[in-house]
Amino acid sequence: MAAVSGAFVVTQTSLSSKHHSPSSSPTMLLGTRAFPMNNKTARGLIRCELSSSSVSALQQLKKSAIDRYTKERSSIVVIGLSIHTTPLEMREKLAIPVAEWPQAISELCALNHIEEAAVLSTCNRMEIYVLALSQHRGVREVTQWMSKRSGILVSDICHHWFLLYNKDATQHLFEVSAGLDSLVLGEGQILSQVKQVKEKLRNGFGMVIPGLFEKAITAGKRARAETGIASGAVSVSSAAVELAFTKLPPGSASSATMLVVGAGKMGKLVIKHLVAKGCTRMVVEMIPSGVEIVYKPLDEMLACAGEANVIFTSTASETPLFLKEHVESLPLPGAARLFVDISVPRNVGSCVTELEGTQVYNVDDLKEVVAANKEDMARKAMEAQDIITEETKKFEAWRDSLQTVPTIKKLRRKTDRIRAASIEKFMSKYGKDMDKKTKEAVEDLTRAMVNKILHGPMKHLRCDDTENRPLPETLENMEALNRMFELELELLEEKIRAKMEQK
């Protein structure tokens, strides 16, 4: 087995007497250095320097009392900051534009303990989904990456985040996709955003996380189709319009001029709801389709803002479009000017609130509008939860079934290596007296023997429609074969090699 070059950090289950301690066995692991105990996890850390001069890097790992790490299945982890846990000021710094998702995913997958990754960044949430070789180290690496990218301290991120693992992470994403975790319960735009993530994962970013998002879309569609949770649901856009109308002076809505900055999906939905409210005077920055409205180019934004009573902003700009110095020079139409900013990062600077006669509302202010609709939606959400639970079980079963695939491959490779080594030894002793046909017959015979021996074990590892065997039994068989043939180390070697090839 070839050695792996580079360095890799692994965890030790304990430093009790039943395990070999690095300090008591200096010759046990070449280049091993013990680190202090971690108070949170009560585990010691070992750094294995994997060099090409080592006899076998993987054998070093095997001897270093790290059984738990080599056998630990990679974990699905979500590191999330949402409207429920995190202020807007922090969410806008953490936000990642859709165009930058692929680059972010590539950077995350390059982290030492991350195999797969996905980014779900919307106006209400910033969530990173990863498949991690180690939960603790994976979370630490992702958090440090988020801190470096956003400029927010790790301690501040940890203060507001939520962490979910495996089944809980799966269920959370399915609830998100169904609109159960949205500020606006049952809103449909989040399902489109989950689909966007799936599209970004098409370019070979693993198997488990793309599968997770694919199943999340199924769960979201089923929840809406079978429970009616989407019927009558307020959206962020409709809530923004409703909020504006409640804040306008009584009787002024019919004559107010509305300015919509941004003609993406959110902006178009705002226009749709304004039309439904009977609004007839609108100016839109950029060109919408399907609505007969006066539109203006973005460079005329400030001039148009001077004539507007209500300004809705919903662009993807990463810097504010309206600052105090812009707005204070504008003539005031009527008693007050309203900004309803549903962008993250915000399009309207917080300094604008200091101006007299100017009111600024953002996505976090929509809660008061949404609250009135929650009682009826809560009943539908309970119905949708049964679907989420069912789809979560299906995904977990699918994910479990994937575990048998590498075991089957490794078992075949290992037995074939043994067969090939035995043939080579046999041929070096007796092959000189054999013709080509006889040598081929020996090859064929040994292959047939190995296939017959493996037939039984392979049959008990199948997890498809060809065998009527419960999944738990299949997984027990897999674990038994991993122990008997010492395949855990080979599976870890494959993961380490994959990470080293990225460096």
N, C-alpha and C positions, 0 to 999 in steps of 0.2 A: 504494500500500500504506500503510495507516495506521500511524502510529508507536505503540509500546507504551510506556506510562508505568510508572515504577518503577525498580528496579535489579536487575541480574542478574549473577552472577559466572561467568566462563568461563575455560578454561585455554588457554594458548598452547603449541603443541607444542614450540617451542624459540625461542631468541632468536638463532639463527645468522644469518649475512648473507643467506641466501636468503629470509628472511622480513622483513617490514617491522617494524622495532622502534618501539615507541611513542615512545621517547625521541628517535629520529632523525627521526620524522615527526610533529611536533606538530600539524599540521593534518589528519592522517589520520583521527582519531577524536575527535569532539566529547565533551568531558567524560571523557577517558580518563586513568587514572592508573596507572603501572606500580608493582607491588609487588616487594619483594625476592625473590630466587630461593628456592625451597623446597629444602632440602638433601636431603630424602627422595625427591623426585620429579624434581628437576632441571628443573622447569618454572617459568616466571614466571607471575604472576597479573595479570590485567587486570580492572579493575572498569569496567563500561560503565554509565554513567548514562543510562537510557532515558527521555527526556522527550518530551512531546507537541510541543515546539517543534523537535525534531530533524527533519531532512529525512526520514530513515527509520532507525529504530532497528535494524532487521534488516540494512540496508545497512551500518550501522556495524559490526555484528558480522562481516559478510562481509569487510570491508576490514581487520580487525584481526588477520589472520594466525592465525585460530583454526580452521583447516580440520578438524583432528582432532575438535574438540568438536562442530562442526555435523554431522559425519558419523557420530559415535560412536553406536552403538545403545545404548539404555538397557539397563542391566545388572540382572539378578536378583542380589541380595546377601542373604546371611544373616549376621546378627551374633548369635552364639550363646554362651551360658554354660550348661554342663551339669554334671551330676554327675561327668563324667569330667575336667572342667577347673576347676571352681569350688566352693569350700567352701559348705556349707549356709548359713552365716552371711550370705554375700553373696547367694545365690540367693533367700533369703526376703525380702530388702530389694528385690530386683528384681522379685519376683513380681507379676503383675497378675491380679486376680480376673476370672473370665469375664464378669461383669456390666460390667466396665470396659473390655473389649476394644474395643467400637465407638468409645468416646471416645478410647482410645489410638490406634486406627487413624486417626481423623480428625485428631488432632494430628500424627501422623507424616506423613500426606499433605499437611499444610499446610506442611511444611518445604520450603525453596526447591528442593532438588534431588531430592525424593522424589515420584514419580508415584502409586505404589500401595504398600500395606503390609498386613501381617498379623502377628498376635501369637500365638505358641504358648507358653503359660506353664503348666507342670505342676510336679509335685513334684520332677521330675528335671531340668528344663531351662527356660530362658528364652531363646526364640529369636525374633528379629524378622526377617521376610522383607520386602524392599522391592524395588521397581522404581525404580532410581536413574538420573537424568539423567547423573550423574557419580559414578563409584565412590568416588573419594577424598572428595569433598565430601559425598556422601550418607552415607558411613560416619561422617564427622566429625559431621554434624548429628544423626544417630541416636544416636551415643554421647553427645553433649552432652545430648540429650533424656533418655536413660536416666539420666545422672548427676543431672540436675536433678530428675527424678521420684523417684529412690531415695535421693539424698543421698550416693551413693558417688562418689569421685573418678574422673575420666575415666582417670587413670593406672592406678588399681586395676582398672577394667573392662577396659582394654586388656591388663593383665597376665594376665587369666584368659580372655579371649574367644577364639573362633575365628572367622575370616572365610572365607566361601566365596563364589565368584562363578559365575554362569551355570550351566554344566553340572554343576559340582561342587556348587553349592547345590541344584540339582534332585535330583541323586543322593542327597544327604544327607537331604532331606525324604522321599524315597521309602523310604530305609532306616529312617528314624524311624517312618514310617507302618507299615512291615512289622514293626516291633519289633526290628530288627537293631541299633539304637543304644541300646536300653533297658538299664537296669541288669539287669532281668529279661528275658533274651533271648526274643523271641517273645510277650511279654505283649500282651494284647488291648486294654487300656484306652487305650493311646496312639492306636489307630485311631479310637476314639470321640472322643478329644480333637481329632484332625485333622478329623473330621467337624464338630465344634463350630466350628472356625475357619471352615470352608467356609460354615456357616450364617450366621456373623457377616458374611461377605463378600457376602451376597446383596443388600445394599442399595446397589448401584452403586459398589463400591470398585474399579473398573477391570476389566480383562479378563485380563491375564497372570497375576497372583498368584492370583485365583480359579481360573483354569484350572490353575495349578500344583497347588493343593490338591485340585482335583477328580481330576486324574491321580494324585496321591499316594494317594488313597483306593483307586483302581483297583489301583495297585501293591501296596498293603497287603493288599487282599482276595485278589489273585492269589497273593501269596507264602504266605498262610496256607492257601489252598485247594489249591494245587498242590505244596507241599513238606511240609505237616504240621508246620511250625515252631511252630504254636500248640498242637499236641497234646503234653501232658505238660509244657508250659511252666509254670514257677512264676510267680505274679503277685506284685505288691508286697504285696497283702493276705495271700496264703498264706505268703509269706516272713516277714511280720511275725508271724504265728501260730507258724510254725516256730521263729523266733528266741526268742519268749517261752517256748515249751516247752523249748528247750535251756537256757535260763537259770534256769528254776525248779529248786528242789532236787529231787533224785531221789525219785520216788514221790509228789510233792505235787500234780502236775498234775490228778489225778482229783478232788481235793477243793478245788482253788483256785477262788475266785470271780473271774469276769472282768467288767470294766466296759468297755463300748464307748461312747465319747463321740463322737457324730456318726452320723447314720443316712443319709448320702448313699450314693453307689455304693460308695465304699471301705469305709464302715462295714458295709454289708450284706454285702459280700464277706468281711470279717473274721468276721462272724457265721456265714456259710456254712461257712467253714473251721474255725471253732471247733466247730460242730456235727459236722462230719466227723471231728474229732479226738475226739469223744465227750464234749465239754464239756456239762454239764447245768445249771450255775449261772451265769447271765449276767444282768447288768442293763444296759439300753441307755438312754442319754439321748436322747430324741426317739423317734418312733414308726417302727419298720421295718415293712415289709409282707412277708407270706409266711412269717414265722418266728414261732413261738409262744414269746415271751420276755417276761419282766417288763420293762416300760419305765417310765421316770421322766422328768419334765420337767427341762429343763436347770438350773433354779434349785435342784434337789436334788442337783446334781453333787457337791459337796464331801461331803455326808452319805453319798452312795453310795460315793465314793472311799475313805472311811474304812473300809469293809467289804471293799474289793477287794484281792486279791493282785496282779492284773495289770490295768493300765488301758491300753486302746488309745485313741488320739485321732486323729481324722480329720475335723476340721471345717474350714470355710473362714474361720475367724476370723483377722483380721489382727493380733491381739494375743494373747499367751499366756493360756490359761485357768487354768494351774497355775503359780504362782510359789512361791518358797521359803516365804513367810509363810503361804501357804494349806496347804502340805503338812506343814510341821513341827508343826502343831497337830492333825493327824490321828492317831488311834490306829494302831499298826503291827500288821497282821494277820500273825502268824507271824514268820519270820526276816527277811523283806525284802518290799519292795513294788517291782514292776516297772512302769515306764512305757514303752510302745512307741508312739512318736509318729511317724506317717507323714504328717503335715501339713507343708505349706510355704506360708506361714510356719509355724514351729513352734507347737504348742499348749502345749508344756511348756517353761518358761524354763530356760536353761542353769544358772541358780543352784540349781535343784532337785537337781543332782548333788552339791552340797555336803553334803546331809543324810545322816546315817548311816542305813544300812538301806534306802536308796532307790537304785535303779538306773534310769538313763534311757537309752533307745536311740532313734535316729532313722533316717530313710531311708538315710543313709549307712552305717549299721551293718548293713544287710541284705546287704552284699556277701559276707560269709562264708557266708550261707545259699545265695546264688545261685551261688557258685563251684562247688559240688558238682554243679550241673546243667549247667555250661557246656560240658563236653566233648561230650556228646551233641548239644546244641543247635548247637554250632559246625559240625557236619557239615551240619545242615539249613540253617544260615545260608548256607553256600557254595552250596547249591542255589537258595536264594532270591535270591542275588546275580545270577544269570543273568536272572531275571525283572526285577529292578531295572534292570539294564543295558538290557534290551529296552524297558521302559517309559520310561526316560530318553531313549532315542533317539526314541521316538514323540513325547514331549513337545517335544523340541528341534525336530523337524520341524514340529510344529504351530505352535510359536512362530515359527519362521522364516517359515512361510507367512503369518503375520499382517503381516509387513513389507510385503508387496505391496499391502495394502489402502490405506494412506495414500498410497502412491505413485500408485496408480490414481486416487484422488480428487483429489490435487493436480494430476496431469497433466490431468485433465478440466477442473478449475477454471481452470488456467493457459491452456489452449487456448481455453476459452470467453471468458476475459477478452480475449485477443488478438482473437478473432472479434468480440466486442461492440465493442471499441474501433475496429476497422476498419470495422464497419457504421456506427458513429456518425460517423466521419470521412467515409465515403462519403455518408451521408444528408445531412450538413450541406452537401455540395457539390451533390448531384444529387437529393436527396429532395423538394425543393419541387415538382418536376414529376411526381412519382409519386403515384398514388392508393393507398388503403389496401391494396387487394388486391396490388398490385405490391410494396409494402413487405413484406408478409407473405411473399410468394414469395421475396424476397431473403433474409429471415430463415431460411425453411425450407431454401433452397438452401445457404446457408453452414453451417447446422447439419449438413446431410447430408454436405457436403464434409468437415467436421471429423471426423464420425463415421467416415467411410470412411478418412480418413488415420490415425485412432487405432485402427482395427480390428486392424491388424497388431501394433502395440506392445502393445495390451491382451491380445491372444491369447497373446503370449509372457510376460505377467505372470500369467496364470491359474494358480492352484495348487489345482486341484480335480480331480474325476474326469472333467471334460470334456476335459482335455488330458493325454495320456500323455507328460509331460515331467518329467525329473528335477528335484528341488528345487534343487540347486546351479545348474543352468542357468537356472532361473527367477530366482534371486537375482542371478546375474550380469547378466541382462537388466534387472532392477530397478536395479542399481547403475549400469549404463550409461545408462539413461533419467534417473536422478537427476542424473548428471553433465551430460548433453547439454542437459537442460531446466532445470538449476540448481534442482532441487526440494529439495535438502538444506536450504537456508535457509528454505524455506516450511514444511518439516516442523518445523524448530526453532522457527519463529515460532508454530506451533500449540501447541507445548509451553509456550513462554514465556507466551503468552496465557492458557493454562489455569492456570498457576501464579499469574499476576497477578490473575486473576478470583477466586482463593481469598483474596487478601489483603484 
